[in-house]
Each structure stands twice: as structure tokens, then as C-alpha cells.
Amino acid sequence: MIKSLKKPYKIIDKKGSAVARKSILKLSCFKIIFASSLILFTSCAQQKEKDIPESAIPPKIVIGGEVSGKIALIKKQDGVRNQVITNEVKGAVFHQVMFSHDGRYVFAAASNLNKVYVFDGETLSLIKEIEVGEHPSHMHIDDEGKILAVTNEESNEVSFISVERLEEIRRIGGFYTPHFARYYNGLWFVANLTKNQISVVDVQKGIVKEIEVKNVPDCAENEECAFFDVSIRNDVGIASHIKTGKIIEFNPKTLEIVNELGRENNHMLAKAYEGLKEINSFRTTISPFDPVAYTVFSKGIIVYDYVARSLFNILKTDEEFFSQFVIEYPGKAFMLMHDKNKILIASKFKIEKIIDVPGVPGEGIYHNGYIYLFVDQGEKTSIWAIDGQGEKFKISEIDFSTPEGIHIPGAYPHCH
């Protein structure tokens, strides 16, 4: 079981290089249509095209390749047939990719080159390279679609990029391994991995507030024990503490903590976490469909009712697993079990089913009735659409390993 936050589902060899798992499925067939610096394919996946609902094919979807330096754009064509366009930046390690809100641009954070690459959202041709801080990892665009925030983990900075001008307009420091930055009501909320605080940022003024969490152990030097992400919606902010599993609710307007639930003051959490070697409470996400938030931990999902400010339910599995991602779906949540090659589907009341996938489920996103995710199969990456009942549709397969980052224009949330 891999514990690295930056590479949660890869095998690392003795020299520290990423080694992809062996492929489980046979390759899909691809007919090459055009070849140059960009390669265009027509996909004929293993699953018969007639079996794939047309609604399951999004207009376009982008996938990044972490060790290959490749990026793939999958475009809907003639109903259920796909075109796959790929491009490559030699030596790049793409940690995340995402569209601008209008789909005009694709942004790709190259964590080893300290740059954000900008590609055309239709042709995937390279438009521009933007220099940022050290080890850019995750990106998020504000609600207006005007500013892209990039967390630079190793320089402890956040870069702010104008989407219109395609240039860095501000770089702010003073963070502690910033992992995600989320926008809400004119402010940015930054989750720090190595210090027990959420930083509140005004692009013009800098850091205006530190939401500090008390009564949790400090992180050891370089220990990523604090906050993986932060979720804000409906005037509610929620985050979970990785190491202790404490649930933090804060008011994004007053910037004050309004509730804290942990083992010391909640018997449900104490029972859920009992006997666990590591709690691994990574992502918490507020559902856009129900007044609850879902938090992943190493044996299930915590359901938090932010109206009542109390736990609604704790959904536990029979065995421990490793997961960093829970994805919102109307009335449900999907949790990617990275080390089990499975996906857990649950309502706020119960675990409904656990389904198998043919490789490591890496990251996913909700869009128009489906969860879209990539599955790392070793030398190949497959892309799947899954409906609310857990039925899987393989929509494409691309020719690179170790994917990282997936996005669809207009999808919620605006980054994986």
C-alpha cells in the first residue's frame, strides 16, 4: 500500500522512479488518422460501441500523464465514437490537468519543470509556458473563470494566473506545503499539508487570516499530516485532519471555526477509528446535491450533516484500504479504493455496492449523471463512465501509463 500523497497509487522502485502496474486488459484498437507532433486516433474500445449510451460520452475530456509527459484530449464525434488527440512535452511530469471554464484552454501543471503549460482546448497544440513556483501540483479556477490558482508545494507559494492574459499576476508565499487552493466569495482557502491551519488569501492583499486548528498534534518535520484539501459551499467550509481524522467546520465569511468533531468528543468517530494504524482522512467534499459532506478514511466514509452540525452516519467496510478521493454524485458518493482496484458506492444511509475495475482507479469527476475516471492498467490507461447504479462503460483507452489528472469543461468540481 503506497502512502505518498503525491503519488498515491504507484509502485516506487528502489531508485525512486515510478513503475506502473502491469496491464490487466488487452489493448483497445486504434486507427491512426494523422501523425505529427500531435497524434490523432479513432478509438474502438473492447466494449461494443452500441452498448455505450450516447449520454455517457462527454463532449471532451482531458487526461494527463505523470511519467510520460503526455496529455490526451478525448473528443466526442458522431455520437459514441471518440477521437483521441495526444501531445507530449519531453521530460514533463504532469501532476494535474484542467480546462478553462469555457473549454478554450487546457492547463497542465508540470511539477518537475516549475511551469504551467497551456494547450488549445480543441487541438491540444501548445500555446504557452508559464513559469510558477517550485513543484506546482494542483490548480483551481475561480467562479468567474478569470483566475487560476496553482499550489507550489516545495516553494510554499501559490501562483495566481490570469486566464485571459495567460500570465502569472501574483505569487504569494508563507504557506506550509500548500496542497489545494479553493475559491469562495472573493477569497482563496489554502489547505496546508504540513501545518495545522487553513490559510485565507486575498489576491491583492496576500494572506489575511490563518484558520488554526488546536488540540491536534503538530506535524513532524516534512510530515504531511495536516490538511489534504478544503471544501466550501453554501456558506459552509469543511476540512478533515489527515492524521487524527478530526472534522473541522468553519464559516467562510467570518473565517471562524464553528465546530470540531474528533475522537475526544464524538463516540461515533472514536469507535470508527479504533484500532486503525493510520486514519488517513484525506479528502472531505461538500455535496452539491445534498446538505452533507463526505470524508474518506482508511475504512470507509464519514457523512457529516452541516445543517445540524453533527455526524449523520459512518459507513465502514470490512477491511482497511487506501483512498484519497471521494466523488460527489446525486444522492450518493463514489470512493476510489486505490490499492484494491475497486470503487465503493454509497448513499448517506448505507454502502450500496463495491465494484471492481480492471486496474488502479486514480482520480475521477462527476458530470451529467456519470462519474468519469481513469484506470491505470500499466502501459495503458482506460477511461470509464460509471452511472449511479455502478454500471461501467469503457469510453476510451490511451497509450500512456501512470495517468494523473482528469477534467471535463463545466464539471463539478472544477478540479479533480
Secondary structure as UniProt FT lines:
FT   TURN            8..9
FT   STRAND          11..12
FT   TURN            14..15
FT   STRAND          18..19
FT   STRAND          29..35
FT   STRAND          39..44
FT   HELIX           49..51
FT   HELIX           54..56
FT   STRAND          60..65
FT   TURN            66..68
FT   STRAND          70..77
FT   TURN            78..80
FT   STRAND          81..88
FT   TURN            90..91
FT   STRAND          94..99
FT   TURN            101..102
FT   STRAND          105..110
FT   TURN            111..114
FT   STRAND          115..120
FT   TURN            121..123
FT   STRAND          126..131
FT   STRAND          136..141
FT   TURN            143..144
FT   STRAND          147..152
FT   TURN            153..156
FT   STRAND          157..162
FT   TURN            163..166
FT   STRAND          167..173
FT   STRAND          178..184
FT   TURN            185..186
FT   STRAND          187..192
FT   STRAND          197..202
FT   TURN            203..205
FT   STRAND          206..212
FT   TURN            221..222
FT   STRAND          231..233
FT   TURN            234..235
FT   STRAND          236..241
FT   TURN            242..244
FT   STRAND          247..251
FT   TURN            252..255
FT   STRAND          256..261
FT   TURN            263..265
FT   HELIX           267..273
FT   TURN            274..275
FT   STRAND          284..286
FT   STRAND          292..297
FT   TURN            298..299
FT   STRAND          300..305
FT   TURN            306..309
FT   STRAND          310..316
FT   STRAND          325..329
FT   TURN            330..331
FT   STRAND          332..337
FT   TURN            338..341
FT   STRAND          342..346
FT   STRAND          351..356
FT   STRAND          360..367
FT   TURN            368..369
FT   STRAND          370..376
FT   STRAND          381..386
FT   TURN            388..389
FT   STRAND          392..398
FT   STRAND          403..407
FT   TURN            409..410
//
